[in-house]
Every structure is written in structure tokens, then in C-alpha cells.
Amino acid sequence: MGFIVAAGRQQPGFPFAGAFPINRPGAADASAVAATGCTSRMAKTVYVLNGPSLNLLGTREPQIYGRATLADVEKLCRTTAKGLGLTVEFRQSNHEGEIVDWIQEARAKQAAGLLINPAGYTNTSIAILDALLTLAVPIVEVHISNIHAREPFREHSYVSKAARAVICGFGINGYALAMTGIAAMIDAKD
């Protein structure tokens, strides 16, 4: 089992807990909080933003993206976050401006972190990059496929310039890895 040390505590489950989704059973309940002293992440919100065509997961190019749906991704994010004492604001849009608005909303509402799969905006959107650069919280970029093993134009990411970490190629399980990483970053910051 892997561990991350954050603020003097070992964080079980990162990068792998043996099976997905990564959960720390009982981490959100009062007895676990009392035992570990881990109250810093309670009721903190992580925005999970998904870009264009991710609403078609499960049916669009399943040989690349798999058969899991966006609803499966949302369930995985919520389950993982709950086990880490976090809440999730989960959204998807095919419109660049709406994603920029949500990033600004995350800033205004003082989100604890932001996980983003920019999809087709990865290598085109300076507007999303500029919005992300206004955040002072951990940002993790996620891609379902390994973008570096695909067409050359997919290898460049504007979003990576604002992200603290990038996860790609783990399928939808990359979201669970990203959520766990964000939780560790939040703990390290607190």
C-alpha cells in the first residue's frame, strides 16, 4: 500500500489502495476524525469540471475511453471524496465560457481544490488557463486516455501550466487518484 506524508500524517491509499475507488472507510465519520485528529478537510468542496464530449462517455470511442459513463465518473468522484472527508461540485459542459465561469465560481466560493478534465480544450484554451491561474488551490488535470501516446497535437496542454499534477492513462480511475492527491495537498497546506 502506498502512502503520502502530509502535515506529519501518513495518507493511506495514495497512489493505489489495492482496488478502486480509493476509500478510507470511516474517514468521514466522527470516530475516525477523533482518532486521527484529521478535521482539516471536513466539508471542503472540490470542483470537478469536465470538458466537451465527456457527456458521451461510454458510447464515444469506447476503445479509447472505455465503457464507463459520465454518471459512473461522478459516482466514483463522490464516493472517493466522501471517504476523504470532501464534498464534490461535479459539472460538464461543451462550452468554454461556461467552464471559465465555473472556475471563477470555484474561486469566489473558496473551493478547496479543482480537478479538471479539459478534454478538447486541453490544447486550445488560453481562456481556461487564464481562469485557472487565478486560483490559489490545488489543481489536478485528468485525462482518461494517455494523451502522450496519441496524436502529437494532444501532447501539448495549456491546462498543465496551471495544474499542480497531471494524471493520464488510468481510465476513469484517474479521477480517484486525482481526488486522493488533492486531499493530500489540502492536508499539506492546512
C-alpha positions, 0 to 999 in steps of 0.5 A: 500500500502506498502512502503520502506524508502530509502535515506529519500524517501518513495518507493511506491509499495514495497512489493505489489502495489495492482496488478502486475507488480509493476509500478510507472507510470511516474517514468521514465519520466522527470516530475516525476524525477523533482518532486521527485528529484529521478535521482539516478537510471536513466539508471542503468542496472540490470542483470537478469540471469536465470538458466537451464530449465527456457527456458521451462517455461510454458510447464515444470511442469506447476503445479509447475511453472505455465503457464507463459513463459520465454518471459512473465518473461522478459516482466514483468522484463522490464516493472517493471524496466522501471517504476523504472527508470532501464534498464534490461540485461535479459539472460538464459542459461543451462550452468554454465560457461556461467552464471559465465561469465555473472556475471563477465560481470555484474561486469566489466560493473558496473551493478547496481544490479543482480537478479538471478534465479539459478534454478538447480544450486541453490544447486550445484554451488560453481562456481556461488557463487564464481562469485557472491561474487565478486560483490559489488551490490545488489543481489536478488535470485528468485525462482518461486516455494517455494523451502522450501516446496519441496524436502529437497535437494532444501532447501539448496542454495549456491546462498543465501550466496551471495544474499542480499534477497531471494524471493520464492513462488510468481510465476513469480511475484517474479521477480517484487518484486525482481526488486522493492527491488533492486531499493530500495537498489540502492536508499539506497546506492546512 
